[in-house]
Amino acid sequence: MKIQRIKKSITEKEYKKLMAYARGDEDIKEFNQKRFFKIFSLLYYSGLRVNEITQIKYSHVDDIIQNGETVVISHKTKMERVLYFSESAIKEIKKYFTYAENELDNFCITSWGNPKKTFHEISLIQLVNKYMKQILGTGFTSHSFRQGLITEMGSRSVNPRIIQSFIGHKNINTTLGYIRPTEDDIKNSLVR
């Protein structure tokens, strides 16, 4: 019988650990290092799915930096949604995304450095998951970023309808299913 493992959420602690490891990892090329910085920062601050970040262009990043928001189309729901970014998220994104005006139509996360060719979704998921497992251990996947953001919003008592809208779920029950209490949340809620 296969044991179902607890899916872990990415918190600020894990995010910083991933970024620090990528920064100091001498085994990866500079191009891959920069790509991981972009991937991890987008996943952490946006709540996007990996297949959605493959479609992000520098024009989206420019919108984020200029306006604190951008519009994306979800491949899963086939709907437009507005992504909002805090000042701290914008500051972090500015660190990792550099581009010229003539590159606004280029994809941010590329395969083999070709700015007109997006990374294949499954290949990117496998790459990210492998790297995360190497750094954080089992229980973490690329989807842990999305789960972590939803869980953090829930633990801060953000209205579930706002979370649902932000994350792009059609059904509120899907959103509620993502909210996983942390061990500290459980310990702090003990009444006896």
Secondary structure as GFF3:
##gff-version 3
##sequence-region A 1 192
A	DSSP	alpha_helix	12	24	.	.	.	ID=ss1
A	DSSP	alpha_helix	30	46	.	.	.	ID=ss2
A	DSSP	alpha_helix	50	53	.	.	.	ID=ss3
A	DSSP	alpha_helix	58	67	.	.	.	ID=ss4
A	DSSP	beta_strand	69	73	.	.	.	ID=ss5
A	DSSP	beta_strand	80	84	.	.	.	ID=ss6
A	DSSP	alpha_helix	87	96	.	.	.	ID=ss7
A	DSSP	three_ten_helix	101	103	.	.	.	ID=ss8
A	DSSP	alpha_helix	121	136	.	.	.	ID=ss9
A	DSSP	alpha_helix	143	155	.	.	.	ID=ss10
A	DSSP	alpha_helix	160	167	.	.	.	ID=ss11
A	DSSP	alpha_helix	172	178	.	.	.	ID=ss12
A	DSSP	alpha_helix	183	188	.	.	.	ID=ss13
###
